[in-house]
Amino acid sequence: MTELLFVYNADSGLLNATVDFFHKIISPATYTCSLCAVTYGKQSMRPDWREFVAELPVKTTFLHRDELRKLHPELTHHPLPAAFRRDAGSSWRLFLTNFELDHSDLPALMRLVRNQVEADVNQAASQRSGS
């Protein structure tokens, strides 16, 4: 695996970030982006998540739903939030579904990502060695 793409179920921009900030405070149960809710505190990315992502042995990108529509319209049929993966020279494939993200807290999300990334790294190493 060479890349991960996480997509928030929220739009980009300062106005949208402000609305999301207040939505998470006033009515967290109705906030529609579980990926945002789990990986962000009130104002910024949670330090544990930031460190975790920085240490992953793969390139990791984050997009908002409006950015996904512009950059990867072929992925917009997937319910958000979601995460996708792409190996060198291949197309994006679903990595984590909205259901998995909706039912994960931060430690569970990090376990899901770590386990899948490690499995992919081990599989790639095994294929290189001819095993």
N, C-alpha and C positions, 0 to 999 in steps of 0.2 A: 504494500500500500504506500502510495506516495503523498496523497493529499486527503484532508478531511475538510468538509464544508458544512458549517452549522448555520442554520437559517432560523432567525427569530420570527415569530408570528406577530410582528409589529413593524411599522414603517419607520424609516430613518428620518433624521432631522430634529432640530432643537424643539420645535413645537410639539412634535409627536413624543419626544423624550419627556417633555414636561407633563403632557397629558398622562403618559404611562406612569410617571413618578407619582402623581396624585391618585391615579386609579389603583395602584398597588397599595397605597396607604388607606384610601377610603373604602375600597371594596376588593380586597385581595382575592376573595373567593370567585369573583367574576372576571378576573384578569385572564386574558386568553393566551398569554405566552408563558407556558411553564418553563421553557428554557431561560427566558429572561428572569423569571421569578426565582429560579434555582441558582443561577450563576451570577446574578447581580443583587447587591444590597439596595439600599434606598437611592444611592447616587452613583455607584461605580461597581466595576466587576469585583467579585469576592476574591480576596487575596489567594485563598486556597485554589480556586479555579484558575486564576491567572498563572500561578506557579505550575500547576498541573499541566496546563496547555503548553507552557513554555518548555517543559521537559519532555513532551511527546517527541518521539523520533520521526515525526511526519510533519509536513507543512499543514498548518491549520488556518482556515479563513472563516470569518463570520460575516454574514450578510443579513440585511433586513428583507422583509417580504417584497417591498417595492424594488429593491436592488436585485433580488432574484429574478423578478419579472423582466428586468432590463438585460441582465447578464446571462441568465440561463432559463429562457422561457420554456425549454423542454422539460423542466423540473416542476413547473407551477401546478401540475395536476396532483402533486403529493400534498396531503394535509400537513399544515405547519403547526408547531415547529417541527423541524426534522433535521437530520444530519445525513450527509452524503459522503461517499468516498470515491476516489478515482485513482487507479493505478496508472503508471506511466503509459501514455499513448491510448488510454481507454476512455470511455464515457463515464459520467457520473452515475453511481448506483446508490440506492437507498442504504444507509448505514444504521441509522436509528429512526424509528417511526415516531409519529406524534404520540401514539399510545405509550411507547416506552418512555418518552420524555415527560409525558403527563403523569406518569406513575413513578417518577424517580425523585429522590432528594439529591443533594449534592454528592454525598458519599456513594450512593447507588449509581449516579451518572458517571462518576469517575471510574468506578469498577467496570461498568459496561464498556466504556471507551477503552480503558486499559486492557481488559481481557481480549477485546476484539483486535486491538492494535498489536498486542503481543502474539496472538494467534497468527495474524497475518505476517508479522516479521519472522516468526518461526517457520511458517510455511514457505516463505520466500527463501530463507536460508537453506531449508531442506531441498528445495528445487535447485538451488545453485550448486549444492554439493552432490546432486544426483541421487539422493536417497529416496 
